[in-house]
Amino acid sequence: MTDLNTRLLQAHAAGDIKLISALYEEAADATTDDDAAGFFLTHAYVHALEAGLPSVEQLRDRLIKMGRDVPQG
């Protein structure tokens, strides 16, 4: 996770929102802790929204499945 932390810090410093979102999703996939995964996925989702990334739908679906968001409708 140290390498991932370093890459996240570098992406934040560079302002690369697309990469930041991808790295937070990678962090979520790398943990077995549900709370940590939810935290990381939420950050991935927020950054994807900010950047207008196509991954928004997929990230939101993952958050819904985790019970961390609710379906619209």
Summary of the structure (lengths in Angstrom):
residues: 73
radius of gyration: 12.0
end to end distance: 37.7
largest distance: 40.4
contacts: 192
relative contact order: 0.14
helix: 75%
strand: 0%
